[in-house]
């Protein structure tokens, strides 16, 4: 579904992606891990066309990501943002139905509200949450609302940006389980970027280790612990010593 081939991206002298190559099969869940500043978010934004790579090729469903109708292209994606990124001035249901109230996916208001409430129920929130403001919700509830918004338009591809950041271990487990269940139910292609190894083990079919702008190792999550790759082993075990230099 998604293929990056020798993708490069620099910001001035800062070379972020230096030949990233990765394939994400249709209907699979890929988790990209790596330290801060290694280019995970840049890769995600490049796929969406928010950042233009300096060179290389990005294909989505076999077609260049920067070709064709832009609105139709973006309509295929859902996104769970780090920190949920809800609109604080809109009630919860309008946050969830944001894409259904405007643009090419626009639905009648009542229908959009019904879909929003249905998706809220799917992530374990009751209908009475729909008319609250985000500030009235806990961090875990806000993350669930963000997940409901990500799936509201039934996307083919869903991106998860650090889905458990700021959550306690129990709520992190709940969110991980929800993400896994929903991706499987929808048959969606998923790409997650995270530092949380618990999330990796709960969400991933496949894992890719991004360091120094290239994929150092990629393979099934079941093979991750026996990868034999020094970058992978240092990261998953949280060791200070290894090829990844700790910033002090």
N, C-alpha and C positions, 0 to 999 in steps of 0.2 A: 504493500500500500504506500509506503514511504521509502524513498531511496536517496541517500546523500552520497555523492561521488566526488571525492577529492575536493571538498569544499574548504575554501580559504576565506578568512575575514580578519582584517586588521583595523585598528582605530589608531591612526598615526603610526607611532613606532611599536604600539602594543599589538603583537600578533596573537590573536585569540584562537581562531581555528586555522590549523596549518596542514590541511589535507584530510579532513574528517570524512570517513567513508562508513556508511551504516545502512543496513536494510531492516525494515520493520514489516514483517509479513502481515497480510490482511487478517484481521480478527485476533491478532496476538497482542500481548501486553509487554512492552519493552520498557525497562527502567534504566535510565542513564545515571550513573553515579560518578562522583569525582569531587575534588575539593572546590572551595569557593574560588571563583575567577578562572575556572578552567574552560569555560565556554558553553556550559550546558544551556543557559538561558539564551545565549546568542544563537545556538543551533535551533532552539525552539522558535525564536523570533524570525530566523531565516526561513524556516519552513513556511511560516505564516505570511512571509513577505513583508514583515515589519522592518526587517533589515535586509539589505541587498548584499549578497556575498561578493567578494572581489573576483572570485573565480570558482570553477567547479559547477556541478549540476545538482539540482534538487528536483526529484520527480515525485508526484503524488498520483497514485493510481495510473502510473505509466506516462503521465503528461507533465511537462515542465510546470513547476509551481507558479511561475510568473506569467503564464499564458492563460488566455480565455477570460471569461467574465469574472471580475473580482468578487462581486457579491455572491455569485453562485459558488465560487471556490470557498469563501469563508463560511458559507452556510453549511458546509460539510463538517465543520469543526465545532467542538464544544471545549470549554476551558474552565478548569478550576484553578483560580489564582491563589498565589501565596497570600495568606492572611484573609482569604475569602473575597476581599475587594468589593464589598457591597456598597451600593449607593445609599448613604446614610439618610438622605431626605426622602427616599421612596419606601413605602411599606414593603414587607417581605414578598408578598405575592407579585408586586410589580418588579422587584428585583429578579425573581425567578422567571417571570414572563417577559423580561426586557426585550428579547429578540422577537417575541411573538406580538409585540405591540408596535413594531415599526419595521420598515424595510421590506425586503422581498418575502419574509416569512410572516408578515402581518396577519393576525387573526382578529375576529371581532372580540371586543373587550371581555364579554362574559365567557366566551370560549377560552380565551387566554387565561382568565382567572381560574376556570375549572381545571385546565391543564396544570397550572401552577400548584393548585391544592393537591392534585393527584401526585405530582412529583414530590411535593413536600411529604406526603404520606409515604412515598416510596423510600425516602431517606429517614423515616421514623419520626416525623414531626406532625403534630395534630393540626387540623384545619384552623384552629383558633390562633395559630401563629401567623397566619397569612396577613392579618391586618396590623401586626406589630411593626415597629421600626427596628432596624438592626441593632441599635444601641440598647434595646430592651432584651437582647438575647445574650446568652453566654458564648464564649469563644467556640465551643464545640457545636452549638446550635447554629452559629454563623457559618461555620465550615459546612454543615449539612445543607444550609440554604444555598451556599455557593455550589455544592454538588448538584442540588436540584436544578439550579440555573444551568449548569453545564450540560445536563441531559434533557432540558425542557424541549428542545427542538429536534430531539431524536438524531443526534449527529452520528456520522459514520466514524469519525475520528475524535478522540477526546485526549486533551493534554492536561496533565496534573502537575502543577508547579509546587514542589515542597508541600504535599497535601497535609502533613501532620505537624508542621511547624507551629510551636506555641501551644500544643495540646498536651495534656497529661497522658501517661502511658495507657490508661484504660480507654480514654476517648480516642487516642491514636489507633488503638486496636479496632474500635468500632468503625472509624472512618476507613481504615484499611479493608475491613471486611465488606463494608458497603461498596467501596470502589471495585473490589474483586467481583462481588455478586452482580453489580450493575453492568460492568464491562462484559461479563459472560452472558448475561441475559440479553443485552442489546446486540451481541456479536460485533461490538465496536473494536476498532484498532485503537490501542491506548499507548501513549508515551508519557512516562513520568520522569521527572528529575527530582532527586532527593539525596540527602545525606544519611537518611535513617535506614539502617540495615534491617530493622524489623519490618519496615514498609516494603523493602526490596523482597524479602522472603514471602511476604503476604500477597503482594500484588503481581510480581513478575512472572512471565513465562520465560523471558530472555533478559539478560543483563548486559550492559555495555559500560566499560570503564573508560572515561574520557580524561586524558591528562596531556598537558602540553599541546593541546589543539588537535590531538589524534586519538582514535580509539585504540587503547592498549590491549584490550581483550574483550571479546564478546562471545556469548554462548548461553545455553540453557541455565536457568537459575539452579537447577539440581547439580550442575557441574562447577558452580562458582567456587565452592570451598576447596576443590581439587584442581583449580585452574593452572597452578604452577607458575602464574604470572606474578612477578615481584610487586608490581604496582597494585594489582588486585588484592594480593595477600596483605600488603601493608594497610590498605584502606579498610578492608572488611574486619581486620583485627585491631585497627586503631593504634598501630605501632608508630612510635616516634622515629624509629630507625628504619631506613629504607630509601628507595630511589625518589620518593616524594619528599621534598624538603619542607619541613615545618617552618612557617613564617613566625619569627620570634619578635 
